Amino acid sequence: MNTVCLRLYAREGEQHRARLIHDYLLEQAKAFGASGATVMRASAGFGRHGWHETTFFELGGDLPVVIEIILAAELAEKMLALCAAEQLHLFYTLMPVTTGITGSGPVHESD
């Protein structure tokens, strides 16, 4: 099996279907059978939406979040197709990964 890491980048307060976009994407990834997923909130970042960083007076909602999903390459293509069909305009990266659990024997490599 070709295992990949799909990273989707969104804004913290961004919503889709009246839900936070990262919650929606986590739910979809789980339904597709992804091995796991994590959402990480950035303290600063820049990109197509400009520069964003946490300040003392920051009310939140505009910082970058990264939705990182570990899944089979075929499922990643389905996730990207879903994002396109739902008209989610998210920057993404897709890379092959090697996965394993420390102390449990051989590592499972992606092809």
Secondary structure, DSSP 8 states (H G I E B T S, - for coil): --EEEEEEEEETT-EETTEEHHHHHHHHHHHHT-SEEEEEE-SEEEETTEEEE--TT--SS-SEEEEEEEEEHHHHHHHHHHHHHTT---EEEEEE--B--TTSSS-B---
